[in-house]
């Protein structure tokens, strides 16, 4: 689903793959640390990866929103193809 979305907005494939691998690595690391410390949920070793995961997810949503707003602005000026909503 995500690849169809990014393909639909003409996102460069190289950037898509780099972002996907970076995002997957961060998830893999944080989930591994969370799983290793699940027996102690109120320790810093458990909470730090959860906080990192939330921050990274929030930043990713903000970046996507900014990119889409920028793309919308370009469409209003007539410089790129129209994206139907």
N, C-alpha and C positions, 0 to 999 in steps of 0.2 A: 504494500500500500504506500509506504513512504517513497519507494523508488518511483512509483507512478506519479506521485505528487511532485517530486523534484524534477522528474522528466517533463511533466506538464508545464512547469514554470521555466523550463530551459536552463536548469542549474547545471554548470559544468561537471562532467562525469568525474574528473580527477579530484575536484574539490569535494564532491559527494563521497567518493571512496575514502579520502583522507579523513573527513569528518566522521564517517561511519566507523572506521577502524579506531580512531581516537575515542569516540564515544563508547564503543564496545569495550575497549581496554579499561576505561575508567569504571564502567559498570562491573566488569569482571573482577577488578581489583577490590572495589568497595564491597561487592557481594561476598567475595571470599573472606575479607576481614570481618564483615558482619557475621557470617556463618561461623567463623572461628571463635567469635566472642559472644555467641548467642546465649550462653549460660549465664553471662554477666551483663545484662542489658543496660544497667545504669552506670557503667564505667566509661571512661573517656575512649578506650580502645573500641568500644561498640558505637558510641555516639559520634565520634569524629567522621567515620565513613558515611554515616547517615546524613550528617550535615553537608559533607562534600557532595554527596549524591544529589541532595536537594538544591544546592547552589548551582551545580553544573546543569541540572535539568532546567532550572529557572533561567539561567543565562542562555541556554539553547533556545528556549521559547522566545526570549527577548530578541535574540539575533534573527530568528526566523520571522518574527513579526516586523522587525525593522527592514529586513530584506523584502518582504512582501509589500510593505508600505512604499518602499523605494520603487519597486516594480510597478505598483499602481500609479505612482506619480509619473513615471516614464510613459505609461500608457495614456495618461491624460494629455500629455504633450504630443502624442502621436509618433514617438520614436521607436516603439516596439509593437509587437503584436498585441492584440486585445486578449485579456484573460477573462473568460466568462465566469461569473460567480453564481 
